[in-house]
Amino acid sequence: MREIVLDTETTGFEPSEGDRIVEIGAVELFNHLPTGRTYHQYINPERNMPEAAFNVHGLSKEFLSNKPLFKDIAQEFIDFIKDSKLVIHNASFDMKFLNAELKWVNRPALPNHQAIDTLAIARRKFPGSPASLDALCRRFGIDNSSRTLHGALLDSEILAEVYLELVGGRQPDLVLSGPEVKTSADGSPSCDWRPAPRPKPLPSRLSETEKAAHDSFIAALGSVALWTKET
């Protein structure tokens, strides 16, 4: 199961009012394990940067002026996410911007059902509690001390940890000692991994008393008992 944890930074709140995406960051998960593959891109919005937005992410018009336009990175972005589920905090916001940008370059929109909204998950799981990314980091003991400003790739990396906690826990021992995720020639995860048989069968945990009780029970059933028939 491939999932992409994704975040964007923008010039404001409404693409319908001329706001644009200025940064995209994404982290790949496979079966709820990070693969190490990421996507990160700054984007020239071809407009000024409002002070309120600059105070959030620190990306100035001057810094973004030599970055590619969205139309120049659209295919690369689509090739990375493919049809995988998109894990996003407050998904309606990012999906609104992504689909506006895709529409402006005459590309198909991303279906809303492709997104998994971690904000909605957190609100269902912890009703009445703060559900911001910072609040969830505090709840789960996730270090976000490097998050002095919003940044799409850093926020997606932090969100990946939060998401794994929301869906049942990170299981750090499993991440550190589990089998390496194999990749195919194009770098995408391979699904051909299979568990190997145990080199030595586990010993029976039945006691002699339990075995005798079971044999007595089977004998009482007579010849119709399935346990008496050979396979």
N, C-alpha and C positions, 0 to 999 in steps of 0.2 A: 504494500500500500504506500504509494508515494504522495506526500503532501508538501506544499510550499508555504512556509510562514513568511508573510509579506507585510511591508509597511511603506508608506509614501510620505513625503513632505511636499507641501504646496505653498502657493502664494496667498492663500486665503481659504474661504469656506465654500464658495459657490462657483463651479465652472461656468454656469449660465451667466455669471457676471464678469467673466473674463479671467478667473483664477485658473492657474495651471499647476501641473506637477513639476517639481524641481529636483526630486530625488526619489529613487526606488531602491529598496533593499529587500533581499529575499534569501531564505535559508531552506535547503532541501532536507526533508525527513523521509526515511524509508522504514516502514513498520515502527514508527515512533522513535527511531534512532537517527541522530544527525549523521549525514554522510560526509560532511566537510565541503560539499558543493554549495556555493553561494552565488548570488547575482547582485551587483551594485552598480548604479549609474546615476550621475548627476545630469540634469537636463536644463538646457537654456529655455526659459519660459517666454522669451522675446517680449518682455514687459518689465516694468519696474517692480521692486520688491517692497511691499508695504512694511512699515516699521514694526507693526505687531507681529507679522510673520517672521521677520528677521530676528526678532527677540526670542522666538521659539526655537528656530533651527540654526541661526547664524549664517545663512547662505545669502550672500549679497548679489546684487545685479552684476557687479564687476566680476566676482568669482565665477558666476555662471555664464558670462558672456561668451566664453570660448568653448563651452560644453556643447555636445550634439543636441539637435532638436529631437523631439519625440519621434517624428517620422523617420529619423535616421536610426533609431534603436528599437523601433516597434517590433520588427521581425525577430531580432535577437531576444527580446523580452518574451514574445510569444513562444519561441522555440524553447526557452528555459522552463516556463510554467507548464506548457503543453495543456493537457486536460486534467491535470492534478487538482485536487482540492486546495483551495487557498485559505490558509488560516490567518485571519486578520482581526485586530482589535478594533471594534466599531466598524464592521465590514461595510456598512452602507456608505460610509464616507469615502473610503478608498475605492470601492467599486464604482461609485458615482464619478469620481475623477478619472479612473482608468478607462471607463467606457466612454466618457466625453472625449478623452484624448484619442481613443481608437476610432471614434466616430469622425473626428476632424481629419483623420488620415485615411478615411474610407475603408476601415477594417471592421470585421464583425465584433459585436459586443460580447463581453464575457457574461455567461448566464449567472444570475444571482444565486442559483442553487449550487454553483461551484464554490461559493465562499462558506467558510465555517467561522462564525462570529464568536470570538472568545469573550467579548464583553457580555453578550447574551448568556453564554454558558456560566460566566461568573455571577451574573445577577440571579440566575436560577439556582445556582449552588449555594450562594451566600446572600439571600434576600435581605435588603436593607443595609448591607455593608458597602463601603466604598469599593468600586470595581475598576478604578483606573489602573494602568500598568504599574505605576509606582506603588499603589496600595496593595496590589497582588504580589509584587515583589516582597513587600514587608510581610505579608501573610505567609508566604512560602519560604522566607529566609533566603531569597535570591539576591545576590550582590549586584546592585545597579549603581554603585558609587561613581562609575565612569560616565553616567548619564547626566552631565551638567546641562547639555542642550539636547534637543531631540535630533536624532540621526536615524535615517531609514534602516541602514544595515545593523547598527548597534541595537536599535529597538526591535528589529525582527529576531535577532539572536536572543535577546532577553525574553521576547514573547514566546519563542520556541520553548524555553525553560518553563515559563508560566503555563503554556498550553499542556505540556506533558504532565505537570502537576494537576491541572484541572481535569484531565482525563484518567487520572489514576496514579500519578507518581512517576518520578523520573527513573527510579531504580538505578542509582549510579553504579552499583556493582555490576549490573548487567551491561551497562554501557562500556565500562572499563574492561571487563573480562569476557564479554560475549564474542561470538565469531565475527570476523571482519566481514563487512558488507561487500560482496563481490560486485564489480562493475563490468559492463560490456565495453565494446570498443569505443563507443561514443561517450563513455564516462557515466552513463546512466546505470542505476542499480540493476543487477541481474536477479532473476527470480529462480535460478536453477539450483539454489542451495537446498540440500536435503540433510536431515539429521542422520548421523551414522549409527549403526547398531551398537549396543553396549558390548565392549570386549568381554565382559564377564556378567552373566545374568545375576540379578539381585537375588539374595537368598529369600526363601519364604519366611513370612512373618507370622504364619499360623503355628500355634502351639500344638503339641501332641493331643491335648485334651480337646482342642477345637477341631482337629482332624477327625478324632474319634466321634465327636458329636455330629459332624457333617456326614460321615459314613453311615451312622445310625439313622440319620434323617433320610438319606437316599434309600437305604434298605427298606424303610417304612413306606416309601412311595411305590415300590414294586417295579415290575419290568417296564412300565410306561415312562419312567423317569428319563429325561433326556441325558442325564449324566451317565446312564448305564449303556448308552448307545455309542458305538464307535463311529468316528468321523473319517 
